């Protein structure tokens, strides 16, 4: 839309053609995105003419002339809007011009960076979320970590997980450089790329730092509802253990069928010998034997009768011929009587 403006009270006399005067101006309105595209003085502007694929203004003065209005190309308009920090308008124009998702994401990133620098973090994180899938996630993660903005980091990571990880009923990995420890202030890009490849671990770690047990439990509920959860979550078990959430770590180990971590958490973190023995008793012979050899001293000290029964069961197993009594000696540290009784039963079984 184009409007021409004249001075109030400049009513022409009989010798003037319509209303032009030396102070007339022209305004250009972009109706789709609702902004003023340009406003400038154009003396003696009389009328707008369209034709020949262009837009012209007829200026009536002693030497009448026609001025062509030439629209800037989209990129030039965007550059002007970027310089003016008018990112919302830039996005509107780019969308109207059918820019690709990747091109729009880069505009969102520029907008997000501007908002971040202005300390408008709530708005910035919303714009960064629009860049997921185009802008490297480690770039965004590092910005929030360096500023200690853990809450905003969590918001970004939640969107990251929702956008590309719950696919076909399982969690997938699509990024190769994300931080494992949400409270570490890392500024070395090489270290980030080397150590961090699973944003899910970072999300759980961020929940832990925020001491947000409710979100951790909700996240585990979400995993438990999936048909199958694979080994990609094993690193998250240690994240929860280190953060002081052994019960949640145990639940994740159970969801992922990670029996080794289940037993380790039960014996080392929760000190629950009974539950550990129950878990071991459910395992195949080789796995049960390995677990007893690893955690047997704790089990014998805290549940001697049940542990002795487990040892007897293992020794009497048809495949137990491979068992050597020496494998169990360390289980009976400071328990000579228990060792003697075990050896007696071992000899009888043999």
C-alpha positions as CSV (number, residue, x, y, z in Angstrom):
1,X,0.0,0.0,0.0
2,X,1.3,3.5,-0.9
3,X,0.0,6.8,0.5
4,X,0.9,10.3,-0.5
5,X,0.9,13.2,2.0
6,X,0.4,16.9,1.5
7,X,0.6,19.9,3.8
8,X,-2.7,20.9,5.5
9,X,-4.2,24.0,4.0
10,X,-2.3,23.7,0.7
11,X,-5.5,23.9,-1.4
12,X,-4.4,24.4,-5.0
13,X,-5.5,27.3,-7.1
14,X,-6.9,27.0,-10.5
15,X,-3.5,26.9,-12.2
16,X,-2.4,23.8,-10.1
17,X,-2.9,20.2,-11.1
18,X,-4.7,18.5,-8.3
19,X,-2.9,18.8,-4.9
20,X,0.9,18.4,-5.4
21,X,3.3,20.7,-3.5
22,X,7.0,20.9,-2.7
23,X,6.6,19.2,0.7
24,X,4.6,16.1,-0.4
25,X,5.8,12.8,0.8
26,X,5.2,9.1,0.1
27,X,4.7,6.3,2.6
28,X,5.1,2.6,1.8
29,X,3.1,0.1,3.9
30,X,3.8,-3.7,3.9
31,X,0.3,-4.9,4.7
32,X,1.1,-8.6,5.1
33,X,3.5,-8.0,8.0
34,X,2.0,-4.7,9.0
35,X,4.9,-2.3,9.1
36,X,6.0,0.9,7.3
37,X,8.5,-0.1,4.6
38,X,9.6,3.4,3.8
39,X,8.6,7.1,4.2
40,X,10.3,9.9,2.3
41,X,9.7,13.3,0.8
42,X,9.0,13.4,-2.9
43,X,8.3,17.0,-4.0
44,X,5.3,17.6,-6.3
45,X,4.2,14.0,-6.1
46,X,0.9,13.8,-8.0
47,X,-0.1,10.2,-8.6
48,X,1.0,6.6,-8.5
49,X,1.3,4.7,-11.7
50,X,1.7,0.9,-12.1
51,X,2.7,-0.8,-15.3
52,X,5.6,-2.3,-17.2
53,X,6.2,-4.5,-14.2
54,X,7.1,-1.5,-12.0
55,X,5.7,1.2,-9.7
56,X,6.1,4.9,-10.6
57,X,5.3,8.3,-9.0
58,X,4.3,11.1,-11.3
59,X,5.8,14.4,-10.0
60,X,4.3,17.6,-11.5
61,X,6.5,20.7,-11.5
62,X,8.1,22.9,-14.1
63,X,9.9,19.9,-15.5
64,X,7.5,17.1,-14.8
65,X,9.2,13.7,-14.1
66,X,8.4,10.1,-13.3
67,X,10.2,8.5,-10.3
68,X,10.4,4.7,-10.3
69,X,10.1,3.0,-6.8
70,X,12.4,0.0,-6.8
71,X,11.9,-2.6,-4.0
72,X,15.0,-3.9,-2.4
73,X,15.6,-7.7,-2.6
74,X,14.7,-9.7,0.4
75,X,18.2,-10.2,1.7
76,X,18.9,-6.4,1.6
77,X,15.7,-5.8,3.5
78,X,16.7,-8.4,6.1
79,X,20.2,-6.9,6.5
80,X,18.6,-3.5,7.2
81,X,16.2,-5.0,9.8
82,X,19.1,-7.0,11.4
83,X,21.0,-3.7,11.8
84,X,18.0,-2.2,13.4
85,X,17.5,-5.2,15.7
86,X,14.0,-5.7,14.2
87,X,14.1,-9.5,14.2
88,X,10.4,-10.1,14.5
89,X,9.9,-8.2,11.3
90,X,12.7,-10.0,9.6
91,X,11.2,-13.3,10.5
92,X,7.8,-12.2,9.1
93,X,9.4,-11.1,5.8
94,X,11.4,-14.3,5.6
95,X,8.4,-16.5,6.2
96,X,6.3,-14.5,3.7
97,X,9.1,-15.1,1.1
98,X,9.0,-18.9,1.8
99,X,12.5,-19.1,3.4
100,X,13.5,-22.6,4.3
101,X,13.3,-24.0,7.9
102,X,17.1,-23.9,8.1
103,X,17.3,-20.2,6.9
104,X,14.5,-19.3,9.4
105,X,16.4,-21.1,12.2
106,X,19.5,-18.9,11.6
107,X,17.3,-15.8,12.0
108,X,15.9,-17.2,15.2
109,X,19.5,-17.7,16.4
110,X,20.4,-14.1,15.7
111,X,17.3,-13.0,17.5
112,X,18.0,-15.3,20.4
113,X,21.6,-14.1,20.7
114,X,20.4,-10.5,20.8
115,X,17.8,-11.3,23.5
116,X,20.5,-13.2,25.5
117,X,22.9,-10.3,25.3
118,X,20.0,-8.0,26.5
119,X,19.6,-10.4,29.5
120,X,16.1,-11.3,28.3
121,X,16.7,-15.0,29.0
122,X,13.0,-16.1,29.1
123,X,12.5,-14.8,25.5
124,X,16.0,-15.9,24.4
125,X,15.4,-19.6,25.3
126,X,12.1,-19.6,23.3
127,X,14.0,-18.4,20.2
128,X,16.8,-20.9,20.8
129,X,14.2,-23.7,20.9
130,X,13.3,-22.6,17.3
131,X,16.8,-23.4,16.2
132,X,16.8,-27.1,17.3
133,X,17.8,-29.3,14.4
134,X,19.9,-26.6,12.7
135,X,22.1,-24.9,15.3
136,X,24.5,-27.2,17.1
137,X,23.0,-27.9,20.5
138,X,26.4,-27.6,22.2
139,X,26.5,-23.9,21.2
140,X,23.2,-23.2,23.1
141,X,24.1,-25.4,26.0
142,X,27.4,-23.7,26.6
143,X,25.8,-20.2,26.6
144,X,23.5,-21.1,29.4
145,X,26.1,-23.1,31.3
146,X,28.6,-20.3,31.3
147,X,26.0,-17.9,32.7
148,X,24.8,-20.4,35.3
149,X,21.3,-20.3,33.8
150,X,20.4,-23.9,34.7
151,X,16.6,-23.4,34.7
152,X,16.7,-22.0,31.1
153,X,19.1,-24.8,30.2
154,X,16.6,-27.4,31.4
155,X,13.8,-25.7,29.3
156,X,16.0,-25.9,26.2
157,X,16.9,-29.5,26.8
158,X,13.3,-30.5,27.4
159,X,12.4,-29.1,24.0
160,X,15.5,-30.9,22.5
161,X,14.4,-34.2,23.9
162,X,10.8,-33.8,22.8
163,X,11.7,-32.7,19.3
164,X,13.8,-35.6,18.1
165,X,14.3,-38.3,20.7
166,X,10.9,-39.9,21.3
167,X,10.8,-41.6,17.9
168,X,9.2,-44.9,17.2
169,X,8.9,-45.6,20.9
170,X,12.5,-45.2,21.8
171,X,15.1,-42.6,22.6
172,X,17.6,-41.9,19.8
173,X,20.9,-40.0,19.6
174,X,21.1,-37.2,17.1
175,X,23.7,-34.9,18.5
176,X,27.4,-35.5,19.1
177,X,28.5,-32.6,21.3
178,X,26.6,-31.9,24.5
179,X,27.6,-31.4,28.0
180,X,27.4,-34.3,30.4
181,X,27.7,-32.2,33.6
182,X,25.3,-29.3,33.7
183,X,27.1,-27.5,36.6
184,X,30.6,-27.7,35.1
185,X,31.7,-24.4,33.5
186,X,33.5,-25.7,30.4
187,X,34.9,-23.3,27.8
188,X,36.9,-25.8,25.8
189,X,35.0,-26.9,22.7
190,X,37.3,-29.8,22.1
191,X,36.6,-31.3,25.5
192,X,32.8,-30.8,25.0
193,X,33.0,-32.7,21.7
194,X,35.2,-35.4,23.2
195,X,33.2,-36.2,26.3
196,X,29.6,-35.3,25.7
197,X,27.4,-37.2,23.3
198,X,24.1,-37.6,25.2
199,X,21.9,-34.7,26.0
200,X,19.6,-36.9,28.0
201,X,22.2,-37.4,30.7
202,X,22.6,-33.6,30.8
203,X,18.9,-33.1,31.2
204,X,18.8,-35.5,34.2
205,X,21.9,-33.9,35.6
206,X,20.2,-30.5,35.3
207,X,17.1,-31.8,37.1
208,X,19.4,-33.1,39.8
209,X,21.2,-29.8,40.3
210,X,17.9,-28.0,40.5
211,X,16.9,-30.6,43.2
212,X,13.8,-31.3,41.1
213,X,12.8,-34.8,42.2
214,X,9.3,-34.3,40.7
215,X,10.8,-33.8,37.2
216,X,13.2,-36.7,37.6
217,X,10.3,-39.0,38.5
218,X,8.1,-37.7,35.7
219,X,11.0,-38.3,33.3
220,X,11.4,-41.9,34.5
221,X,7.6,-42.4,34.2
222,X,7.9,-41.4,30.6
223,X,10.6,-43.9,30.0
224,X,8.8,-46.7,31.8
225,X,5.8,-46.2,29.4
226,X,7.9,-47.0,26.3
227,X,8.0,-50.5,24.8
228,X,11.7,-50.7,25.2
229,X,14.5,-48.6,26.6
230,X,18.0,-49.5,25.5
231,X,21.6,-49.1,26.7
232,X,21.7,-45.4,25.6
233,X,20.5,-44.6,29.1
234,X,23.2,-46.5,31.0
235,X,25.2,-43.3,31.5
236,X,22.2,-41.6,33.0
237,X,22.2,-44.1,35.9
238,X,25.6,-42.9,37.0
239,X,24.4,-39.3,36.6
240,X,21.6,-39.9,39.1
241,X,23.8,-41.8,41.5
242,X,26.4,-39.0,41.6
243,X,23.7,-36.4,42.1
244,X,22.4,-38.2,45.2
245,X,19.3,-39.9,43.7
246,X,19.9,-43.6,44.3
247,X,16.3,-44.7,44.3
248,X,15.8,-43.0,40.9
249,X,19.0,-44.5,39.6
250,X,17.8,-47.9,40.7
251,X,14.5,-47.4,38.9
252,X,16.3,-46.4,35.7
253,X,18.5,-49.5,36.0
254,X,15.4,-51.6,36.3
255,X,13.7,-50.0,33.4
256,X,16.8,-50.6,31.2
257,X,17.2,-54.2,32.5
258,X,20.7,-53.3,33.8
259,X,21.1,-55.9,36.5
260,X,24.7,-55.1,37.2
261,X,23.9,-51.5,38.1
262,X,20.8,-52.6,40.0
263,X,22.9,-54.8,42.3
264,X,25.6,-52.2,42.6
265,X,23.1,-49.6,43.7
266,X,21.4,-51.9,46.2
267,X,24.7,-52.9,47.8
268,X,26.8,-49.8,47.6
269,X,24.2,-47.0,47.8
270,X,21.1,-48.4,49.5
271,X,22.8,-51.1,51.6
272,X,19.8,-53.4,51.0
273,X,21.3,-56.9,51.1
274,X,17.9,-58.6,50.9
275,X,16.8,-56.8,47.7
276,X,20.3,-57.4,46.2
277,X,20.0,-61.2,46.9
278,X,16.6,-61.3,45.4
279,X,18.0,-59.6,42.3
280,X,20.9,-62.1,42.1
281,X,18.7,-65.1,42.6
282,X,16.7,-64.1,39.5
283,X,19.8,-64.1,37.3
284,X,21.3,-66.8,35.1
285,X,24.1,-68.8,36.6
286,X,27.0,-66.9,35.1
287,X,25.6,-63.5,36.0
288,X,24.7,-64.6,39.5
289,X,28.2,-66.0,40.1
290,X,29.8,-62.8,39.0
291,X,27.6,-60.7,41.2
292,X,28.3,-62.9,44.3
293,X,32.0,-62.7,43.7
294,X,31.8,-58.9,43.4
295,X,29.4,-58.1,46.3
296,X,29.6,-61.3,48.4
297,X,31.5,-59.7,51.3
298,X,28.8,-57.1,51.9
299,X,26.0,-59.8,51.5
300,X,27.7,-62.2,53.9
301,X,28.1,-59.5,56.5
302,X,24.5,-58.2,56.3
303,X,22.6,-61.4,55.3
304,X,24.8,-64.4,56.2
305,X,22.1,-67.1,56.1
306,X,20.6,-66.0,52.8
307,X,24.0,-65.6,51.2
308,X,25.1,-69.0,52.4
309,X,22.0,-70.5,50.8
310,X,22.8,-68.7,47.5
311,X,26.4,-70.0,47.6
312,X,25.1,-73.6,48.1
313,X,22.7,-73.2,45.2
314,X,25.4,-72.0,42.9
315,X,27.8,-74.8,44.0
316,X,25.1,-77.4,43.4
317,X,24.1,-76.1,40.0
318,X,24.7,-78.6,37.2
319,X,27.1,-76.1,35.6
320,X,28.8,-75.4,38.8
321,X,31.6,-77.8,38.2
322,X,33.6,-74.9,37.0
323,X,33.4,-73.2,40.4
324,X,36.5,-73.2,42.6
325,X,36.2,-72.6,46.3
326,X,39.0,-70.1,46.0
327,X,36.6,-67.8,44.1
328,X,34.6,-67.4,47.4
329,X,37.4,-67.0,49.9
330,X,37.4,-63.2,49.9
331,X,33.7,-63.3,50.8
332,X,34.5,-64.6,54.2
333,X,37.0,-61.9,55.3
334,X,36.9,-61.7,59.1
335,X,34.4,-64.6,59.1
336,X,36.5,-67.7,59.7
337,X,33.6,-69.7,61.1
338,X,31.5,-69.0,58.1
339,X,34.3,-70.0,55.8
340,X,34.8,-73.3,57.6
341,X,31.1,-74.1,57.3
342,X,31.1,-73.2,53.6
343,X,34.1,-75.4,52.9
344,X,32.5,-78.3,54.7
345,X,29.3,-78.0,52.6
346,X,31.4,-77.5,49.5
347,X,33.3,-80.8,50.1
348,X,30.0,-82.6,50.7
349,X,28.5,-81.3,47.5
350,X,31.6,-82.4,45.6
